[in-house]
Amino acid sequence: MKRSAWTPALILVTALAGGCASFPAGQDDTTADEIRQLKARVLELQRKAAVSEVELARLRQQVSDLETQVGGRRGEPLVRRPAGAAA
């Protein structure tokens, strides 16, 4: 074969070898493991967010109950300013 016939074949082999080297065999396992870890983390954060929402609802109810006991109305502060204080 002439030199010009080997050139395209050499370029093709080099490109394929470079492509294979840039994608290691163990990368699929690593990527799948990272995805599993990220999914677990997302589920954990969703659970914590749900717990926080329940806690906020409980605290809002507690504040509402306390306001009712004191006789305050919504929007009206429980602590009143002295008559001479500037707003």
N, C-alpha and C positions, 0 to 999 in steps of 0.2 A: 504494500500500500504506500501511496505517496504521503508525504508529510501533511499535505492539506486535507487528506482523508482522515487522518488521525486527530487533527485539531478539534473538530466538532465532537468526536467521541470522548476525547480527553476533557473537554469543557463540560460535557454532560456528566461524566463520572465524577468530576470534581464537585460539581453543583450538587449531585445526589449525596455524595459523601459529606459535604458540608451541611446539608439539610438534616441528615441523620445525626450528625454530631451535635447539632443545636437542639435536638429533641431527645434527651436521655431516656433510657428505657424505664427508669424508676419514677419518672415525673408523673405518670398517670396515677400511681399509688399515692404519691405525695399530694397531688391535687385533690384526689378523692378524699383523702384524710383531712385536708384543710377544709374542704366543703362540709364534711361531717362535723368538724369542730365548729365551724361558723354557724351551721344550722342549730347545733346544740346551744351555742351562745345566744342566738336570736330567740330561741324558745325560753331560755333562762331570763332574758331581758323582758320578754313579753309577760312572763309570769310575775316578775317583779313589778312591772308597770300595772298589772291587774291588781296586785296586792296594794300598791300605792293608791290606786283609784278607790278601792274599797275603804282604805284608811281615811282618805280625804272626805269621802261621803260620810263616814262615821263622825269625823271631827266637825264637819259642817252641821250635822244634825245636833251634835252636842252644843255647838255655839248657838244654834237656833233655840234649843231647849233652855239654855241659860238666859238668853235674851227674853224669852217668854216669862221665866221665873222672876226676872228683875223688873219686868214691865216695859222693857224697851221695845221699840218698833224697828222693823228693818230700815236701814238707812240712817237711823238716829243713833249717834254714838252713845255708848254706855257711860262714858266719863264726860261730864258737862264742864264747860269752861266757866270760870268765875265771871260775874257780870261785867267787871271792868277790863277783862282781857280782850286784846285785839284779835280779830279773826284772821 
